[in-house]
Amino acid sequence: QVQLVESGGGLVQAGGSLRLSCAASGRTSSSYIMGWFRQVPGKEREFVAAISWSGGSTDFADSVKGRFTISRDNAKNTMYLQMNSLKPEDTAVYFCAARYGDYGMNVYNVQFWGQGTQVTVSS
């Protein structure tokens, strides 16, 4: 089992930046891919970004490419999502996610979820 705890959400004006963090604990000795999803009320949870165990491979939703970056520090068991040029449509609850393995993440193969952190972008 891997436990995930997000932090760093909040309120920011459009065009601003936020950095989310996700701290992992538990069985973190095995390689696992980590990622971020987001959800707004009444809509399905959607993929935002993912990063491989080594950090050498990343994947982004088209809606955030060029604005968000993802990174991880395995020594600290922590993953980060740097969000720049934020837009009101980025407003959502952001969830940290993880699965064992090192390739591919989608909402159906996630094994572990964090509790979510609210990001609100005002216009």
N, CA, C and O atoms as a printed pandas DataFrame, in Angstrom:
     atom_number atom_name residue_name chain_id  residue_number  x_coord  y_coord  z_coord
0              1         N          GLN        A               1    0.842   -1.195    0.000
1              2        CA          GLN        A               1    0.000    0.000    0.000
2              3         C          GLN        A               1    0.876    1.244    0.000
3              4         O          GLN        A               1    1.947    1.279    0.607
4              5         N          VAL        A               2    0.394    2.251   -0.691
5              6        CA          VAL        A               2    1.057    3.556   -0.711
6              7         C          VAL        A               2    0.032    4.589   -0.270
7              8         O          VAL        A               2   -1.080    4.644   -0.795
8              9         N          GLN        A               3    0.416    5.395    0.688
9             10        CA          GLN        A               3   -0.438    6.486    1.136
10            11         C          GLN        A               3    0.073    7.791    0.523
11            12         O          GLN        A               3    1.279    8.027    0.453
12            13         N          LEU        A               4   -0.863    8.630    0.083
13            14        CA          LEU        A               4   -0.517    9.862   -0.612
14            15         C          LEU        A               4   -1.183   11.052    0.075
15            16         O          LEU        A               4   -2.363   11.002    0.419
16            17         N          VAL        A               5   -0.417   12.113    0.267
17            18        CA          VAL        A               5   -0.945   13.324    0.893
18            19         C          VAL        A               5   -0.535   14.526    0.056
19            20         O          VAL        A               5    0.652   14.792   -0.136
20            21         N          GLU        A               6   -1.542   15.254   -0.442
21            22        CA          GLU        A               6   -1.277   16.444   -1.258
22            23         C          GLU        A               6   -1.192   17.691   -0.382
23            24         O          GLU        A               6   -1.734   17.736    0.722
24            25         N          SER        A               7   -0.512   18.678   -0.893
25            26        CA          SER        A               7   -0.474   19.995   -0.263
26            27         C          SER        A               7   -0.179   21.029   -1.335
27            28         O          SER        A               7    0.272   20.698   -2.432
28            29         N          GLY        A               8   -0.442   22.291   -0.999
29            30        CA          GLY        A               8   -0.076   23.371   -1.908
30            31         C          GLY        A               8   -1.209   24.006   -2.665
31            32         O          GLY        A               8   -0.991   24.969   -3.399
32            33         N          GLY        A               9   -2.420   23.496   -2.511
33            34        CA          GLY        A               9   -3.547   24.113   -3.198
34            35         C          GLY        A               9   -3.884   25.470   -2.600
35            36         O          GLY        A               9   -3.350   25.858   -1.561
36            37         N          GLY        A              10   -4.774   26.180   -3.273
37            38        CA          GLY        A              10   -5.188   27.478   -2.763
38            39         C          GLY        A              10   -5.854   28.314   -3.822
39            40         O          GLY        A              10   -6.265   27.817   -4.871
40            41         N          LEU        A              11   -5.954   29.596   -3.530
41            42        CA          LEU        A              11   -6.597   30.562   -4.420
42            43         C          LEU        A              11   -5.530   31.415   -5.084
43            44         O          LEU        A              11   -4.627   31.923   -4.418
44            45         N          VAL        A              12   -5.635   31.569   -6.385
45            46        CA          VAL        A              12   -4.663   32.357   -7.130
46            47         C          VAL        A              12   -5.393   33.077   -8.259
47            48         O          VAL        A              12   -6.409   32.591   -8.757
48            49         N          GLN        A              13   -4.880   34.225   -8.655
49            50        CA          GLN        A              13   -5.462   34.947   -9.772
50            51         C          GLN        A              13   -5.025   34.337  -11.100
51            52         O          GLN        A              13   -3.974   33.704  -11.194
52            53         N          ALA        A              14   -5.840   34.538  -12.107
53            54        CA          ALA        A              14   -5.485   34.061  -13.439
54            55         C          ALA        A              14   -4.126   34.617  -13.850
55            56         O          ALA        A              14   -3.827   35.791  -13.628
56            57         N          GLY        A              15   -3.319   33.764  -14.445
57            58        CA          GLY        A              15   -1.965   34.131  -14.828
58            59         C          GLY        A              15   -0.932   33.818  -13.774
59            60         O          GLY        A              15    0.268   33.875  -14.043
60            61         N          GLY        A              16   -1.378   33.490  -12.585
61            62        CA          GLY        A              16   -0.477   33.192  -11.489
62            63         C          GLY        A              16    0.019   31.756  -11.506
63            64         O          GLY        A              16   -0.236   30.997  -12.442
64            65         N          SER        A              17    0.737   31.405  -10.439
65            66        CA          SER        A              17    1.354   30.084  -10.342
66            67         C          SER        A              17    1.079   29.454   -8.979
67            68         O          SER        A              17    0.869   30.147   -7.984
68            69         N          LEU        A              18    1.084   28.148   -8.963
69            70        CA          LEU        A              18    1.001   27.364   -7.732
70            71         C          LEU        A              18    1.850   26.120   -7.913
71            72         O          LEU        A              18    2.045   25.640   -9.029
72            73         N          ARG        A              19    2.349   25.608   -6.802
73            74        CA          ARG        A              19    3.061   24.326   -6.848
74            75         C          ARG        A              19    2.391   23.366   -5.879
75            76         O          ARG        A              19    2.286   23.633   -4.682
76            77         N          LEU        A              20    1.947   22.263   -6.413
77            78        CA          LEU        A              20    1.381   21.207   -5.592
78            79         C          LEU        A              20    2.459   20.187   -5.257
79            80         O          LEU        A              20    3.361   19.921   -6.052
80            81         N          SER        A              21    2.344   19.629   -4.069
81            82        CA          SER        A              21    3.248   18.562   -3.645
82            83         C          SER        A              21    2.427   17.343   -3.265
83            84         O          SER        A              21    1.277   17.455   -2.841
84            85         N          CYS        A              22    3.033   16.188   -3.423
85            86        CA          CYS        A              22    2.401   14.941   -3.018
86            87         C          CYS        A              22    3.452   14.081   -2.328
87            88         O          CYS        A              22    4.436   13.667   -2.941
88            89         N          ALA        A              23    3.229   13.825   -1.061
89            90        CA          ALA        A              23    4.160   13.009   -0.278
90            91         C          ALA        A              23    3.633   11.585   -0.199
91            92         O          ALA        A              23    2.476   11.356    0.154
92            93         N          ALA        A              24    4.490   10.638   -0.531
93            94        CA          ALA        A              24    4.119    9.230   -0.501
94            95         C          ALA        A              24    4.750    8.543    0.703
95            96         O          ALA        A              24    5.862    8.875    1.112
96            97         N          SER        A              25    4.032    7.591    1.257
97            98        CA          SER        A              25    4.560    6.789    2.362
98            99         C          SER        A              25    4.004    5.377    2.225
99           100         O          SER        A              25    3.113    5.108    1.421
100          101         N          GLY        A              26    4.561    4.488    3.038
101          102        CA          GLY        A              26    4.140    3.103    2.948
102          103         C          GLY        A              26    5.128    2.295    2.132
103          104         O          GLY        A              26    6.339    2.439    2.300
104          105         N          ARG        A              27    4.629    1.455    1.259
105          106        CA          ARG        A              27    5.481    0.569    0.477
106          107         C          ARG        A              27    6.011    1.311   -0.749
107          108         O          ARG        A              27    5.536    1.120   -1.869
108          109         N          THR        A              28    6.996    2.150   -0.509
109          110        CA          THR        A              28    7.544    2.984   -1.574
110          111         C          THR        A              28    8.857    2.448   -2.118
111          112         O          THR        A              28    9.505    3.115   -2.925
112          113         N          SER        A              29    9.261    1.267   -1.696
113          114        CA          SER        A              29   10.527    0.719   -2.171
114          115         C          SER        A              29   10.421    0.172   -3.584
115          116         O          SER        A              29   11.417    0.101   -4.303
116          117         N          SER        A              30    9.218   -0.213   -3.982
117          118        CA          SER        A              30    9.010   -0.694   -5.352
118          119         C          SER        A              30    8.767    0.487   -6.270
119          120         O          SER        A              30    8.262    1.526   -5.845
120          121         N          SER        A              31    9.131    0.319   -7.535
121          122        CA          SER        A              31    8.953    1.418   -8.475
122          123         C          SER        A              31    7.468    1.659   -8.728
123          124         O          SER        A              31    6.684    0.719   -8.862
124          125         N          TYR        A              32    7.103    2.920   -8.789
125          126        CA          TYR        A              32    5.711    3.274   -9.031
126          127         C          TYR        A              32    5.650    4.580   -9.804
127          128         O          TYR        A              32    6.432    5.504   -9.580
128          129         N          ILE        A              33    4.710    4.622  -10.706
129          130        CA          ILE        A              33    4.461    5.834  -11.459
130          131         C          ILE        A              33    3.531    6.722  -10.629
131          132         O          ILE        A              33    2.658    6.224   -9.918
132          133         N          MET        A              34    3.719    8.002  -10.724
133          134        CA          MET        A              34    2.876    8.946  -10.000
134          135         C          MET        A              34    2.261    9.937  -10.977
135          136         O          MET        A              34    2.795   10.190  -12.057
136          137         N          GLY        A              35    1.145   10.480  -10.578
137          138        CA          GLY        A              35    0.490   11.422  -11.474
138          139         C          GLY        A              35   -0.507   12.301  -10.754
139          140         O          GLY        A              35   -0.725   12.177   -9.548
140          141         N          TRP        A              36   -1.109   13.192  -11.522
141          142        CA          TRP        A              36   -2.125   14.112  -11.017
142          143         C          TRP        A              36   -3.371   14.013  -11.886
143          144         O          TRP        A              36   -3.302   13.895  -13.109
144          145         N          PHE        A              37   -4.498   14.064  -11.212
145          146        CA          PHE        A              37   -5.788   14.146  -11.870
146          147         C          PHE        A              37   -6.538   15.321  -11.250
147          148         O          PHE        A              37   -6.158   15.822  -10.191
148          149         N          ARG        A              38   -7.592   15.750  -11.911
149          150        CA          ARG        A              38   -8.403   16.816  -11.340
150          151         C          ARG        A              38   -9.872   16.555  -11.635
151          152         O          ARG        A              38  -10.237   15.843  -12.571
152          153         N          GLN        A              39  -10.697   17.166  -10.791
153          154        CA          GLN        A              39  -12.128   16.934  -10.917
154          155         C          GLN        A              39  -12.895   18.163  -10.458
155          156         O          GLN        A              39  -12.571   18.779   -9.443
156          157         N          VAL        A              40  -13.925   18.504  -11.235
157          158        CA          VAL        A              40  -14.854   19.547  -10.844
158          159         C          VAL        A              40  -16.203   18.899  -10.601
159          160         O          VAL        A              40  -16.487   17.844  -11.169
160          161         N          PRO        A              41  -17.037   19.501   -9.776
161          162        CA          PRO        A              41  -18.335   18.890   -9.462
162          163         C          PRO        A              41  -19.151   18.610  -10.721
163          164         O          PRO        A              41  -19.271   19.458  -11.606
164          165         N          GLY        A              42  -19.701   17.421  -10.779
165          166        CA          GLY        A              42  -20.548   17.049  -11.901
166          167         C          GLY        A              42  -19.809   16.532  -13.115
167          168         O          GLY        A              42  -20.426   16.160  -14.113
168          169         N          LYS        A              43  -18.485   16.507  -13.032
169          170        CA          LYS        A              43  -17.694   16.021  -14.164
170          171         C          LYS        A              43  -16.813   14.857  -13.735
171          172         O          LYS        A              43  -16.551   14.659  -12.548
172          173         N          GLU        A              44  -16.365   14.099  -14.715
173          174        CA          GLU        A              44  -15.489   12.974  -14.418
174          175         C          GLU        A              44  -14.090   13.464  -14.058
175          176         O          GLU        A              44  -13.660   14.544  -14.463
176          177         N          ARG        A              45  -13.406   12.644  -13.295
177          178        CA          ARG        A              45  -12.024   12.938  -12.957
178          179         C          ARG        A              45  -11.187   12.817  -14.226
179          180         O          ARG        A              45  -11.322   11.853  -14.979
180          181         N          GLU        A              46  -10.323   13.799  -14.455
181          182        CA          GLU        A              46   -9.537   13.798  -15.684
182          183         C          GLU        A              46   -8.048   13.805  -15.408
183          184         O          GLU        A              46   -7.576   14.355  -14.413
184          185         N          PHE        A              47   -7.325   13.179  -16.317
185          186        CA          PHE        A              47   -5.877   13.101  -16.229
186          187         C          PHE        A              47   -5.261   14.481  -16.452
187          188         O          PHE        A              47   -5.707   15.245  -17.308
188          189         N          VAL        A              48   -4.222   14.784  -15.662
189          190        CA          VAL        A              48   -3.488   16.041  -15.831
190          191         C          VAL        A              48   -2.049   15.767  -16.268
191          192         O          VAL        A              48   -1.592   16.282  -17.288
192          193         N          ALA        A              49   -1.341   14.948  -15.482
193          194        CA          ALA        A              49    0.063   14.695  -15.787
194          195         C          ALA        A              49    0.523   13.446  -15.058
195          196         O          ALA        A              49   -0.081   13.038  -14.066
196          197         N          ALA        A              50    1.600   12.836  -15.557
197          198        CA          ALA        A              50    2.172   11.665  -14.912
198          199         C          ALA        A              50    3.674   11.655  -15.131
199          200         O          ALA        A              50    4.189   12.256  -16.074
200          201         N          ILE        A              51    4.365   10.957  -14.237
201          202        CA          ILE        A              51    5.817   10.874  -14.320
202          203         C          ILE        A              51    6.255    9.471  -13.933
203          204         O          ILE        A              51    5.732    8.885  -12.985
204          205         N          SER        A              52    7.208    8.945  -14.665
205          206        CA          SER        A              52    7.698    7.604  -14.405
206          207         C          SER        A              52    8.534    7.558  -13.134
207          208         O          SER        A              52    8.861    8.594  -12.556
208          209         N          TRP        A              53    8.873    6.356  -12.709
209          210        CA          TRP        A              53    9.661    6.170  -11.493
210          211         C          TRP        A              53   10.991    6.924  -11.575
211          212         O          TRP        A              53   11.405    7.575  -10.616
212          213         N          SER        A              54   11.645    6.831  -12.715
213          214        CA          SER        A              54   12.953    7.466  -12.866
214          215         C          SER        A              54   12.839    8.970  -13.090
215          216         O          SER        A              54   13.809    9.709  -12.922
216          217         N          GLY        A              55   11.662    9.406  -13.467
217          218        CA          GLY        A              55   11.487   10.814  -13.825
218          219         C          GLY        A              55   11.846   11.106  -15.267
219          220         O          GLY        A              55   11.726   12.243  -15.724
220          221         N          GLY        A              56   12.284   10.089  -15.983
221          222        CA          GLY        A              56   12.714   10.301  -17.353
222          223         C          GLY        A              56   11.598   10.412  -18.356
223          224         O          GLY        A              56   11.795   10.916  -19.461
224          225         N          SER        A              57   10.416    9.941  -17.978
225          226        CA          SER        A              57    9.260   10.016  -18.883
226          227         C          SER        A              57    8.131   10.777  -18.206
227          228         O          SER        A              57    7.789   10.514  -17.053
228          229         N          THR        A              58    7.565   11.714  -18.934
229          230        CA          THR        A              58    6.431   12.474  -18.432
230          231         C          THR        A              58    5.340   12.521  -19.493
231          232         O          THR        A              58    5.592   12.330  -20.682
232          233         N          ASP        A              59    4.137   12.778  -19.035
233          234        CA          ASP        A              59    2.986   12.843  -19.934
234          235         C          ASP        A              59    2.055   13.925  -19.411
235          236         O          ASP        A              59    1.880   14.075  -18.202
236          237         N          PHE        A              60    1.461   14.676  -20.328
237          238        CA          PHE        A              60    0.589   15.778  -19.931
238          239         C          PHE        A              60   -0.685   15.773  -20.753
239          240         O          PHE        A              60   -0.687   15.382  -21.920
240          241         N          ALA        A              61   -1.756   16.208  -20.137
241          242        CA          ALA        A              61   -2.974   16.465  -20.892
242          243         C          ALA        A              61   -2.736   17.655  -21.808
243          244         O          ALA        A              61   -1.974   18.564  -21.479
244          245         N          ASP        A              62   -3.388   17.640  -22.949
245          246        CA          ASP        A              62   -3.196   18.733  -23.910
246          247         C          ASP        A              62   -3.532   20.087  -23.298
247          248         O          ASP        A              62   -2.919   21.098  -23.640
248          249         N          SER        A              63   -4.494   20.103  -22.405
249          250        CA          SER        A              63   -4.957   21.364  -21.834
250          251         C          SER        A              63   -3.922   22.038  -20.936
251          252         O          SER        A              63   -4.043   23.228  -20.647
252          253         N          VAL        A              64   -2.912   21.301  -20.494
253          254        CA          VAL        A              64   -1.918   21.890  -19.588
254          255         C          VAL        A              64   -0.506   21.897  -20.163
255          256         O          VAL        A              64    0.418   22.417  -19.536
256          257         N          LYS        A              65   -0.336   21.327  -21.339
257          258        CA          LYS        A              65    1.003   21.298  -21.938
258          259         C          LYS        A              65    1.544   22.705  -22.117
259          260         O          LYS        A              65    0.838   23.612  -22.557
260          261         N          GLY        A              66    2.810   22.866  -21.766
261          262        CA          GLY        A              66    3.456   24.163  -21.883
262          263         C          GLY        A              66    3.235   25.063  -20.686
263          264         O          GLY        A              66    3.895   26.094  -20.557
264          265         N          ARG        A              67    2.314   24.691  -19.806
265          266        CA          ARG        A              67    2.036   25.512  -18.619
266          267         C          ARG        A              67    2.383   24.778  -17.322
267          268         O          ARG        A              67    2.808   25.403  -16.350
268          269         N          PHE        A              68    2.207   23.480  -17.306
269          270        CA          PHE        A              68    2.474   22.679  -16.105
270          271         C          PHE        A              68    3.725   21.839  -16.328
271          272         O          PHE        A              68    4.000   21.385  -17.438
272          273         N          THR        A              69    4.470   21.644  -15.254
273          274        CA          THR        A              69    5.574   20.701  -15.258
274          275         C          THR        A              69    5.434   19.764  -14.066
275          276         O          THR        A              69    4.878   20.133  -13.031
276          277         N          ILE        A              70    5.938   18.563  -14.224
277          278        CA          ILE        A              70    5.860   17.557  -13.170
278          279         C          ILE        A              70    7.260   17.056  -12.874
279          280         O          ILE        A              70    8.085   16.905  -13.776
280          281         N          SER        A              71    7.518   16.803  -11.604
281          282        CA          SER        A              71    8.826   16.302  -11.206
282          283         C          SER        A              71    8.662   15.461   -9.952
283          284         O          SER        A              71    7.611   15.482   -9.312
284          285         N          ARG        A              72    9.700   14.726   -9.607
285          286        CA          ARG        A              72    9.658   13.918   -8.391
286          287         C          ARG        A              72   11.050   13.811   -7.801
287          288         O          ARG        A              72   12.061   13.900   -8.497
288          289         N          ASP        A              73   11.064   13.617   -6.498
289          290        CA          ASP        A              73   12.302   13.407   -5.750
290          291         C          ASP        A              73   12.121   12.115   -4.978
291          292         O          ASP        A              73   11.495   12.101   -3.919
292          293         N          ASN        A              74   12.662   11.039   -5.500
293          294        CA          ASN        A              74   12.443    9.727   -4.868
294          295         C          ASN        A              74   13.126    9.625   -3.508
295          296         O          ASN        A              74   12.692    8.841   -2.664
296          297         N          ALA        A              75   14.156   10.380   -3.285
297          298        CA          ALA        A              75   14.808   10.371   -1.969
298          299         C          ALA        A              75   13.860   10.905   -0.906
299          300         O          ALA        A              75   13.944   10.520    0.260
300          301         N          LYS        A              76   12.960   11.790   -1.312
301          302        CA          LYS        A              76   11.987   12.362   -0.388
302          303         C          LYS        A              76   10.599   11.758   -0.563
303          304         O          LYS        A              76    9.659   12.122    0.144
304          305         N          ASN        A              77   10.479   10.825   -1.519
305          306        CA          ASN        A              77    9.165   10.217   -1.809
306          307         C          ASN        A              77    8.119   11.294   -2.073
307          308         O          ASN        A              77    6.997   11.222   -1.572
308          309         N          THR        A              78    8.490   12.267   -2.845
309          310        CA          THR        A              78    7.616   13.413   -3.094
310          311         C          THR        A              78    7.576   13.743   -4.572
311          312         O          THR        A              78    8.585   13.678   -5.275
312          313         N          MET        A              79    6.387   14.099   -5.024
313          314        CA          MET        A              79    6.160   14.515   -6.402
314          315         C          MET        A              79    5.625   15.943   -6.389
315          316         O          MET        A              79    4.961   16.366   -5.443
316          317         N          TYR        A              80    5.929   16.675   -7.457
317          318        CA          TYR        A              80    5.517   18.067   -7.532
318          319         C          TYR        A              80    4.807   18.342   -8.861
319          320         O          TYR        A              80    5.100   17.729   -9.888
320          321         N          LEU        A              81    3.871   19.279   -8.803
321          322        CA          LEU        A              81    3.233   19.781  -10.021
322          323         C          LEU        A              81    3.351   21.298   -9.989
323          324         O          LEU        A              81    2.698   21.967   -9.188
324          325         N          GLN        A              82    4.184   21.829  -10.863
325          326        CA          GLN        A              82    4.325   23.273  -10.976
326          327         C          GLN        A              82    3.328   23.760  -12.016
327          328         O          GLN        A              82    3.372   23.352  -13.176
328          329         N          MET        A              83    2.443   24.625  -11.591
329          330        CA          MET        A              83    1.379   25.124  -12.468
330          331         C          MET        A              83    1.587   26.611  -12.704
331          332         O          MET        A              83    1.503   27.418  -11.779
332          333         N          ASN        A              84    1.855   26.956  -13.942
333          334        CA          ASN        A              84    2.065   28.350  -14.331
334          335         C          ASN        A              84    0.968   28.809  -15.285
335          336         O          ASN        A              84    0.241   27.997  -15.857
336          337         N          SER        A              85    0.865   30.103  -15.441
337          338        CA          SER        A              85   -0.131   30.693  -16.351
338          339         C          SER        A              85   -1.509   30.088  -16.115
339          340         O          SER        A              85   -2.192   29.672  -17.052
340          341         N          LEU        A              86   -1.892   30.048  -14.876
341          342        CA          LEU        A              86   -3.151   29.389  -14.518
342          343         C          LEU        A              86   -4.343   30.132  -15.102
343          344         O          LEU        A              86   -4.343   31.355  -15.238
344          345         N          LYS        A              87   -5.355   29.347  -15.440
345          346        CA          LYS        A              87   -6.589   29.864  -16.025
346          347         C          LYS        A              87   -7.766   29.492  -15.123
347          348         O          LYS        A              87   -7.678   28.531  -14.359
348          349         N          PRO        A              88   -8.854   30.237  -15.205
349          350        CA          PRO        A              88  -10.030   29.873  -14.402
350          351         C          PRO        A              88  -10.487   28.438  -14.648
351          352         O          PRO        A              88  -10.997   27.785  -13.738
352          353         N          GLU        A              89  -10.310   27.955  -15.852
353          354        CA          GLU        A              89  -10.737   26.587  -16.148
354          355         C          GLU        A              89   -9.842   25.521  -15.519
355          356         O          GLU        A              89  -10.139   24.329  -15.605
356          357         N          ASP        A              90   -8.754   25.945  -14.894
357          358        CA          ASP        A              90   -7.925   25.003  -14.131
358          359         C          ASP        A              90   -8.483   24.769  -12.731
359          360         O          ASP        A              90   -7.994   23.907  -12.001
360          361         N          THR        A              91   -9.496   25.527  -12.361
361          362        CA          THR        A              91  -10.110   25.366  -11.045
362          363         C          THR        A              91  -10.684   23.963  -10.899
363          364         O          THR        A              91  -11.488   23.518  -11.719
364          365         N          ALA        A              92  -10.259   23.272   -9.841
365          366        CA          ALA        A              92  -10.688   21.894   -9.616
366          367         C          ALA        A              92  -10.081   21.397   -8.313
367          368         O          ALA        A              92   -9.238   22.059   -7.707
368          369         N          VAL        A              93  -10.524   20.228   -7.899
369          370        CA          VAL        A              93   -9.820   19.497   -6.855
370          371         C          VAL        A              93   -8.774   18.633   -7.547
371          372         O          VAL        A              93   -9.089   17.862   -8.453
372          373         N          TYR        A              94   -7.550   18.769   -7.116
373          374        CA          TYR        A              94   -6.438   18.031   -7.715
374          375         C          TYR        A              94   -6.079   16.840   -6.836
375          376         O          TYR        A              94   -5.880   16.973   -5.629
376          377         N          PHE        A              95   -6.003   15.689   -7.464
377          378        CA          PHE        A              95   -5.720   14.448   -6.757
378          379         C          PHE        A              95   -4.370   13.885   -7.178
379          380         O          PHE        A              95   -4.049   13.815   -8.364
380          381         N          CYS        A              96   -3.602   13.495   -6.199
381          382        CA          CYS        A              96   -2.377   12.755   -6.438
382          383         C          CYS        A              96   -2.734   11.287   -6.641
383          384         O          CYS        A              96   -3.665   10.773   -6.021
384          385         N          ALA        A              97   -1.989   10.621   -7.512
385          386        CA          ALA        A              97   -2.281    9.224   -7.816
386          387         C          ALA        A              97   -0.993    8.444   -7.992
387          388         O          ALA        A              97    0.048    9.007   -8.331
388          389         N          ALA        A              98   -1.073    7.143   -7.760
389          390        CA          ALA        A              98    0.099    6.284   -7.930
390          391         C          ALA        A              98   -0.329    4.874   -8.317
391          392         O          ALA        A              98   -1.414    4.411   -7.966
392          393         N          ARG        A              99    0.545    4.215   -9.042
393          394        CA          ARG        A              99    0.356    2.804   -9.334
394          395         C          ARG        A              99    1.712    2.165   -9.470
395          396         O          ARG        A              99    2.659    2.795   -9.940
396          397         N          TYR        A             100    1.813    0.918   -9.062
397          398        CA          TYR        A             100    3.068    0.191   -9.218
398          399         C          TYR        A             100    3.307   -0.062  -10.696
399          400         O          TYR        A             100    2.372   -0.245  -11.475
400          401         N          GLY        A             101    4.571   -0.069  -11.060
401          402        CA          GLY        A             101    4.928   -0.223  -12.456
402          403         C          GLY        A             101    5.576    1.051  -12.937
403          404         O          GLY        A             101    5.818    1.971  -12.156
404          405         N          ASP        A             102    5.855    1.101  -14.209
405          406        CA          ASP        A             102    6.580    2.263  -14.694
406          407         C          ASP        A             102    6.123    2.719  -16.062
407          408         O          ASP        A             102    6.893    3.339  -16.795
408          409         N          TYR        A             103    4.885    2.423  -16.421
409          410        CA          TYR        A             103    4.433    2.867  -17.734
410          411         C          TYR        A             103    2.935    3.043  -17.756
411          412         O          TYR        A             103    2.178    2.133  -17.420
412          413         N          GLY        A             104    2.519    4.224  -18.155
413          414        CA          GLY        A             104    1.101    4.426  -18.417
414          415         C          GLY        A             104    0.257    4.630  -17.181
415          416         O          GLY        A             104    0.299    3.838  -16.240
416          417         N          MET        A             105   -0.511    5.705  -17.196
417          418        CA          MET        A             105   -1.444    5.958  -16.102
418          419         C          MET        A             105   -2.725    6.530  -16.683
419          420         O          MET        A             105   -2.698    7.423  -17.530
420          421         N          ASN        A             106   -3.838    6.004  -16.218
421          422        CA          ASN        A             106   -5.134    6.577  -16.543
422          423         C          ASN        A             106   -6.034    6.371  -15.337
423          424         O          ASN        A             106   -5.666    5.683  -14.385
424          425         N          VAL        A             107   -7.202    6.963  -15.385
425          426        CA          VAL        A             107   -8.063    6.949  -14.204
426          427         C          VAL        A             107   -8.470    5.526  -13.819
427          428         O          VAL        A             107   -8.856    5.291  -12.674
428          429         N          TYR        A             108   -8.392    4.583  -14.743
429          430        CA          TYR        A             108   -8.851    3.218  -14.466
430          431         C          TYR        A             108   -7.771    2.335  -13.869
431          432         O          TYR        A             108   -8.095    1.326  -13.242
432          433         N          ASN        A             109   -6.498    2.675  -14.038
433          434        CA          ASN        A             109   -5.446    1.809  -13.520
434          435         C          ASN        A             109   -4.739    2.385  -12.295
435          436         O          ASN        A             109   -3.763    1.804  -11.820
436          437         N          VAL        A             110   -5.209    3.499  -11.786
437          438        CA          VAL        A             110   -4.645    4.055  -10.556
438          439         C          VAL        A             110   -4.948    3.114   -9.387
439          440         O          VAL        A             110   -6.076    2.647   -9.230
440          441         N          GLN        A             111   -3.937    2.846   -8.580
441          442        CA          GLN        A             111   -4.122    1.963   -7.421
442          443         C          GLN        A             111   -4.302    2.752   -6.120
443          444         O          GLN        A             111   -4.981    2.293   -5.201
444          445         N          PHE        A             112   -3.704    3.914   -6.048
445          446        CA          PHE        A             112   -3.742    4.688   -4.813
446          447         C          PHE        A             112   -4.076    6.144   -5.133
447          448         O          PHE        A             112   -3.575    6.715   -6.102
448          449         N          TRP        A             113   -4.932    6.729   -4.299
449          450        CA          TRP        A             113   -5.347    8.113   -4.455
450          451         C          TRP        A             113   -5.071    8.909   -3.192
451          452         O          TRP        A             113   -5.157    8.381   -2.084
452          453         N          GLY        A             114   -4.738   10.181   -3.362
453          454        CA          GLY        A             114   -4.713   11.088   -2.237
454          455         C          GLY        A             114   -6.101   11.620   -1.981
455          456         O          GLY        A             114   -7.055   11.263   -2.672
456          457         N          GLN        A             115   -6.208   12.481   -0.977
457          458        CA          GLN        A             115   -7.527   12.977   -0.578
458          459         C          GLN        A             115   -7.952   14.182   -1.396
459          460         O          GLN        A             115   -9.123   14.560   -1.371
460          461         N          GLY        A             116   -7.019   14.795   -2.125
461          462        CA          GLY        A             116   -7.339   15.930   -2.976
462          463         C          GLY        A             116   -7.035   17.262   -2.323
463          464         O          GLY        A             116   -7.104   17.405   -1.102
464          465         N          THR        A             117   -6.699   18.234   -3.154
465          466        CA          THR        A             117   -6.472   19.596   -2.689
466          467         C          THR        A             117   -7.129   20.557   -3.676
467          468         O          THR        A             117   -7.024   20.382   -4.890
468          469         N          GLN        A             118   -7.797   21.559   -3.149
469          470        CA          GLN        A             118   -8.556   22.487   -3.980
470          471         C          GLN        A             118   -7.638   23.543   -4.584
471          472         O          GLN        A             118   -6.818   24.148   -3.892
472          473         N          VAL        A             119   -7.793   23.748   -5.872
473          474        CA          VAL        A             119   -7.126   24.837   -6.581
474          475         C          VAL        A             119   -8.218   25.708   -7.190
475          476         O          VAL        A             119   -9.060   25.226   -7.948
476          477         N          THR        A             120   -8.196   26.988   -6.852
477          478        CA          THR        A             120   -9.183   27.919   -7.372
478          479         C          THR        A             120   -8.456   29.067   -8.061
479          480         O          THR        A             120   -7.610   29.734   -7.465
480          481         N          VAL        A             121   -8.801   29.285   -9.326
481          482        CA          VAL        A             121   -8.187   30.359  -10.105
482          483         C          VAL        A             121   -9.254   31.394  -10.402
483          484         O          VAL        A             121  -10.241   31.107  -11.081
484          485         N          SER        A             122   -9.054   32.589   -9.894
485          486        CA          SER        A             122  -10.039   33.656  -10.100
486          487         C          SER        A             122   -9.700   34.459  -11.350
487          488         O          SER        A             122   -8.536   34.621  -11.714
488          489         N          SER        A             123  -10.742   34.952  -11.990
489          490        CA          SER        A             123  -10.537   35.715  -13.236
490          491         C          SER        A             123  -10.367   37.193  -12.960
491          492         O          SER        A             123  -10.185   37.978  -13.890
